[in-house]
Amino acid sequence: MRALARIDDGAITRNCTRLTEALGPAALCAVVKADGYGHGMVESARAAHAGGASLLAVATATEATALRDAEIDGVLVMGALSPAELVEAAAARAEVVVWDLDYLPTIARVARQSGTRIGVHVKFDSGMGRLGARDPMVVHELAERISGDAHLSLAGAMTHFATADERGDDHFPTQLRRFTEVVEQLKQTYPALIAHAANSAAVLRDPASHFDMARCGVAIYGLDPFGVDPALVGLEPALRLSSYVAAVKALDSGDSVGYGRTWIAEAPTSIAVLPIGYGDGVRRGLSDNGEVLIGGRRYPLVGTVSMDNVTVDLGPEPVVAAGEEAVLIGAQGSERILCEMLAKRLDTINYEVTCGVGVRVPREHLSA
Ligand SMILES: *Cc1c(COP(=O)(O)O)cnc(C)c1O
């Protein structure tokens, strides 16, 4: 296969079990937006359920519809929804989020017109500076109006942390304190309300952030929320990206490889060509700046990453033959390439690495 993403659904299940144990009595909401961070949304959702997740979260109404079409229930759409998208979310029987008093009547109208009761979570902006009401009084007012509307039900109260992955910073405790105050007041009137704040990093960083439920994305896929190494926090990467050696060729000293001739052989060597490129999500920033595993050994990517091919320096006496598997993300033998390592090279985060695996790459799921 020229490019293949193999996803170990069992790893997603085990990561969810690990998080469920860390959460104790608090529930796990598995975040499967953006096609399950590139892992496949529906399969990830099923694997997360098997690992104890009780709710699923997505960002858009279209994603909620896709889960509904797969007959998967219990979905929260976290993102902003236009009125048309609200209609779609309601049809998918998803729960939605509100932070604006002026928008609440639109949600109530959609619920009335679609003949459904929409579960609504009130969002407090405790310091992310993105979606959410800044003023606690607005949060209380929203809760009151939702609980007084026959077409709506008050499902939860939420916030989102800006710096949970920066262990030891002082903004996280500030957000936590602000949200805790709001929740304590809300619970006096609505004791059944589900309070949720933690993302993956927060779950592992501070049990005080767990409340009634946590929304974990990156960790369920076995990516380290702190960007170092998932093994350090007991997580197992689920995604492996591979290609194969389509050709091996000898180069003389002075021969160049790829667009722009960015790499020139300093001595006679051999090059392997792998038929995978930035069109598949192997970022061009890895040009002369990456590694692949072949036959359990690590080799440097040389030359420019092109849309459909990359080139690898095998050295003067190659032990690699055409047809062998090449691994760009994941383990082979005792070697491994972590998304966290690629993220560091690319000056980005592991999230973007897996989300970037292209639609051209078929996903093969290993079920648990
Ligand atoms: C994406 C998202 C999450 C999941 O965050 P991770 O860091 O991947 O665990 C949680 N909450 C909200 C609001 C999100 O948008």
PDBQT file of the ligand as one rigid body, heavy atoms in Angstrom, charges set to zero:
ROOT
HETATM    1  C1  LIG A 401     -11.249  19.861  21.409  1.00  0.00    +0.000 C 
HETATM    2  C2  LIG A 401     -11.816  20.210  22.737  1.00  0.00    +0.000 A 
HETATM    3  C3  LIG A 401     -11.558  19.404  23.860  1.00  0.00    +0.000 A 
HETATM    4  C4  LIG A 401     -10.564  18.246  23.840  1.00  0.00    +0.000 C 
HETATM    5  O1  LIG A 401      -9.275  18.725  24.193  1.00  0.00    +0.000 OA
HETATM    6  P1  LIG A 401      -8.007  17.735  24.276  1.00  0.00    +0.000 P 
HETATM    7  O2  LIG A 401      -6.891  18.647  24.624  1.00  0.00    +0.000 OA
HETATM    8  O3  LIG A 401      -7.854  17.136  22.922  1.00  0.00    +0.000 OA
HETATM    9  O4  LIG A 401      -8.301  16.731  25.319  1.00  0.00    +0.000 OA
HETATM   10  C5  LIG A 401     -12.226  19.700  25.036  1.00  0.00    +0.000 A 
HETATM   11  N1  LIG A 401     -13.071  20.754  25.114  1.00  0.00    +0.000 NA
HETATM   12  C6  LIG A 401     -13.312  21.573  24.062  1.00  0.00    +0.000 A 
HETATM   13  C7  LIG A 401     -14.249  22.721  24.219  1.00  0.00    +0.000 C 
HETATM   14  C8  LIG A 401     -12.675  21.337  22.846  1.00  0.00    +0.000 A 
HETATM   15  O5  LIG A 401     -12.897  22.151  21.817  1.00  0.00    +0.000 OA
ENDROOT
TORSDOF 0
